[in-house]
Amino acid sequence: MYAALWHILPGPVWVRILILVVLAAVILAVLAFWVFPWIDDLTAPVQDVTVDQ
């Protein structure tokens, strides 16, 4: 799969590396700002623990 992605990308090696670094940064930003908060909202009731005395 990675070899296929590498061959699809245009340009010389340094351009391909730059494209992959930018793509990885975009994926991490999407995960950090949209996916992880959405998952946190789904699991928040499980984390809210109260103990009655």
DRENDO-1510 file (C-alpha; in Angstrom, 1 decimal, always signed):
<recs>
REC; n; res; u; v; w
REC; 1; MET; +0.0; +0.0; +0.0 .
REC; 2; TYR; +2.8; +2.4; +0.9 .
REC; 3; ALA; +4.6; +1.6; -2.3 .
REC; 4; ALA; +1.5; +2.4; -4.3 .
REC; 5; LEU; +1.1; +5.7; -2.5 .
REC; 6; TRP; +4.7; +6.5; -3.1 .
REC; 7; HIS; +4.4; +5.8; -6.9 .
REC; 8; ILE; +1.2; +7.9; -7.2 .
REC; 9; LEU; +2.7; +11.0; -5.7 .
REC; 10; PRO; +4.2; +13.4; -8.3 .
REC; 11; GLY; +7.6; +15.0; -8.3 .
REC; 12; PRO; +11.1; +14.2; -7.0 .
REC; 13; VAL; +11.7; +12.5; -3.7 .
REC; 14; TRP; +11.9; +15.7; -1.7 .
REC; 15; VAL; +8.5; +16.8; -3.0 .
REC; 16; ARG; +7.0; +13.4; -2.2 .
REC; 17; ILE; +8.3; +13.6; +1.4 .
REC; 18; LEU; +7.0; +17.1; +1.8 .
REC; 19; ILE; +3.5; +16.0; +0.5 .
REC; 20; LEU; +3.5; +13.1; +3.0 .
REC; 21; VAL; +4.5; +15.3; +5.9 .
REC; 22; VAL; +1.8; +17.8; +5.1 .
REC; 23; LEU; -0.7; +15.0; +4.7 .
REC; 24; ALA; +0.3; +13.5; +8.1 .
REC; 25; ALA; -0.1; +16.9; +9.7 .
REC; 26; VAL; -3.6; +17.3; +8.3 .
REC; 27; ILE; -4.6; +13.9; +9.4 .
REC; 28; LEU; -3.3; +14.5; +12.9 .
REC; 29; ALA; -5.1; +17.9; +13.1 .
REC; 30; VAL; -8.4; +16.3; +12.0 .
REC; 31; LEU; -8.0; +13.7; +14.6 .
REC; 32; ALA; -7.1; +16.2; +17.4 .
REC; 33; PHE; -9.8; +18.7; +16.6 .
REC; 34; TRP; -12.8; +16.7; +15.4 .
REC; 35; VAL; -12.5; +12.9; +15.9 .
REC; 36; PHE; -11.0; +12.8; +19.5 .
REC; 37; PRO; -13.5; +15.4; +20.9 .
REC; 38; TRP; -16.4; +13.5; +19.3 .
REC; 39; ILE; -15.2; +10.2; +20.9 .
REC; 40; ASP; -14.7; +12.0; +24.2 .
REC; 41; ASP; -18.4; +13.2; +24.1 .
REC; 42; LEU; -19.5; +9.6; +23.5 .
REC; 43; THR; -17.5; +8.3; +26.4 .
REC; 44; ALA; -18.0; +11.2; +28.9 .
REC; 45; PRO; -20.9; +9.6; +30.8 .
REC; 46; VAL; -18.8; +6.6; +31.5 .
REC; 47; GLN; -16.1; +8.8; +33.0 .
REC; 48; ASP; -18.4; +10.7; +35.2 .
REC; 49; VAL; -18.2; +8.7; +38.4 .
REC; 50; THR; -19.7; +9.9; +41.7 .
REC; 51; VAL; -19.6; +8.1; +45.0 .
REC; 52; ASP; -22.4; +8.6; +47.5 .
REC; 53; GLN; -21.5; +8.5; +51.2 .
</recs>
